[in-house]
Amino acid sequence: EALASLKQANELLDETTTRGRIRYFLELGRVENSSGKKKPAKLHFLQAHQLAVESEEEFLAVDAAHMMGIVERGEESLRWNEQAIMMAAGFWPLAIRSTMKSSFSRKYPSRNFR
């Protein structure tokens, strides 16, 4: 069922739907990985990662690197997970800080959080 849904989604994608294509490769890789098909899963995670990096989709690039860390073993797994952490370190602190600022401002409207 998941593969049929992904096939339908893929038919809607073209060269202009970069984010959709990245997500397609990620989800296809997840389905394959869950089915024990490691080789095709790696291929799709690599495609997702390459496309995400090329199109500066940082969050999706981290997701793809993280998934490569799951399907790989040993040193390769560590290398991919380290890459995911280093990439995430670039934008997650800013996202978390923004969320904290918003929460703090709602709780303490008279204070200024920087």
N, C-alpha and C positions, 0 to 999 in steps of 0.2 A: 504494500500500500504506500509506504513512504517513497519508494522508487518511482511509482506511478505519479505521485504528486510532484516529485522533483522533475520528472520528465515533462509534465505539463508546464511547470514553472520555467524550465529551460527553453521551451518553445516561445515564450514571451520575451526572452532576453535577446539583446543584440549588442553591438559594439558600444552603444551609447549608455547602456545600463551596467556600468562598471561595478557599482556597489552590489547590484543584484547578481551579477556573475560571480563575484567574490563569495557572496553568501551561498550561492548555489554550490560552488566547489566545496565550501566548508560543510554544508549540510550533507552533500553526497558523500564526502569523506567520513562524516560521523556515522552515517548509515552503514557504509562499508566496514568501518572499524567495528561497529557493534555486531556486524555479521561475521566477524573474524577474517575479513578480506583486507589484510594489512597493506599489501602492495598497492592495490588501487587507491586505498585510503591515503597512503603517503603521497601518491601522485596528485590527488585532488587537493590535499592540504598544501603541497608545494605550489600548485597552480594558484591557489587562493593567496598564499603568502606573496608570491612574486607579483601578482596583479595588485594586491593591496599596497605593497611597498611602492610599486611604480606609480600608483594613483594617489599616494599619500593618505591612504585610509588606515591611519595608525591603529585604531582600535581593532579593526579586522586583521591587520598584520600581526598584532599581538595574539589574537585568537588563533590564527593559523600557526604561529610559532608554538604556542601552547599545545595545540593538537599534535604537532610534529613531535613535541616532547613526550606525548602520550604514546604515539605509535612506534617511536624509535626505542631502542634499548641501549643501555650502557652509556658510554661517552657521548654518543650522538644525542641521546635523550637529555643528558645534562647540558650539552651545548645549546640545544633548542630551547630548553627551559630558561637557561641563563639569558639567551637572546630575548626571550619574551619578557623576562623581568627587566632587562635593561631598556627595552623599548617602552614598556609600561611606565617605567620611572620617569619618562619624559612628559607624559600627560596626566597620569593619574593623580599626582599630588595637586595639580591645578584643579582638576575636577572635584576632588575631595574638599579642597579649600573652598571652592565655590559653594558646594553643598553645605559645608559648615557655616559659611558666612550667611547664607540664606536662612538656615535654621536658627542661628544665633539672633539674627535681625528680627525674626518673627517672635522669638521668646523675649528678647530685650529690645523693644523698638526704640528706646531712648538712648541706647549705647551705640557706639560706632565700632564695628569690627573690621579690622584691616587685614 
